[in-house]
């Protein structure tokens, strides 16, 4: 999202439970030079990484997302719960299809 001279990136990652911290560190490293590579410079650059595992566990950095969403008057907990639900449902679907061939849509 870009507002005036500010860019905020929200990166959602769905790692395995044991990789939540590693996934967060990877995303921080991946985007660390992005501000310098922007064509139009901005005064404020925010990167918010939200990790929700395949079983719905939320990473420790979710507090940054909550602050951001609440500043925009969005229901941060509802968004997180919906992301958890999607992660769990998708994991279950993939599990159920594990021995079946995947058709091209």
C-alpha positions in Angstrom: 0.0 0.0 0.0 1.3 3.5 -0.8 0.1 6.6 1.0 1.8 9.8 0.0 5.4 9.3 0.7 5.1 6.0 2.5 5.0 2.3 1.3 4.0 -0.6 3.5 4.5 -4.2 2.3 2.6 -7.0 4.0 4.2 -10.3 3.2 2.2 -13.5 4.2 4.2 -16.7 4.4 2.9 -20.1 5.1 5.8 -22.2 6.4 5.9 -25.5 8.2 5.6 -25.0 12.0 9.3 -25.7 12.7 10.4 -23.0 10.2 8.3 -20.0 11.3 11.3 -18.1 12.7 13.5 -19.1 9.7 10.8 -17.9 7.3 10.6 -14.6 9.0 14.4 -14.1 8.9 14.4 -15.1 5.2 11.7 -12.5 4.3 13.5 -9.8 6.2 16.7 -10.6 4.3 14.9 -10.9 1.0 13.4 -7.4 1.2 16.2 -5.5 3.0 17.4 -3.7 -0.2 14.0 -3.1 -1.7 13.8 0.5 -0.4 17.0 1.4 -2.2 15.8 -0.2 -5.5 12.6 1.8 -5.7 12.4 4.0 -8.8 10.6 6.7 -6.8 12.1 7.2 -3.3 9.9 7.3 -0.3 10.4 8.8 3.2 8.9 5.9 5.1 9.2 2.2 4.1 7.6 -0.5 6.2 7.9 -4.3 5.8 5.5 -6.4 7.8 6.0 -10.1 7.7 3.2 -12.3 8.8 3.8 -16.1 9.2 0.9 -18.5 9.5 1.9 -22.2 9.5 0.2 -24.9 7.5 -1.6 -25.9 10.8 -2.6 -22.3 11.6 0.0 -21.4 14.1 0.9 -17.7 14.0 4.5 -16.4 14.2 5.7 -14.1 16.9 6.0 -11.1 14.5 2.2 -10.9 14.2 2.1 -7.9 16.6 3.5 -5.7 13.8 0.6 -6.7 11.5 -2.0 -6.1 14.3 -0.7 -2.6 14.8 -0.7 -1.9 11.1 -4.2 -3.2 10.6 -5.6 -1.4 13.6 -4.1 1.9 12.4 -6.2 1.4 9.3 -9.3 0.4 11.3 -9.2 -3.1 9.9 -10.2 -6.1 12.0 -6.7 -7.5 12.4 -7.8 -10.6 14.5 -10.5 -11.4 12.0 -7.9 -11.2 9.1 -5.5 -13.5 11.0 -8.2 -16.0 11.9 -9.4 -16.1 8.2 -5.7 -16.7 7.1 -5.5 -19.5 9.7 -8.7 -21.0 8.4 -7.5 -20.9 4.8 -4.1 -22.4 5.8 -5.7 -25.3 7.7 -8.3 -26.0 4.9 -5.7 -25.9 2.2 -3.4 -28.2 4.1 -6.2 -30.7 4.7 -7.1 -30.6 1.0 -3.5 -31.2 -0.1 -3.3 -34.1 2.4 -6.5 -35.6 1.1 -5.2 -35.4 -2.5 -1.7 -36.7 -1.6 -2.1 -40.0 -3.5 -4.2 -38.7 -6.4 -3.1 -37.2 -9.7 -3.6 -33.4 -10.0 -5.7 -32.5 -13.0 -4.9 -29.4 -15.0 -7.9 -27.0 -14.5 
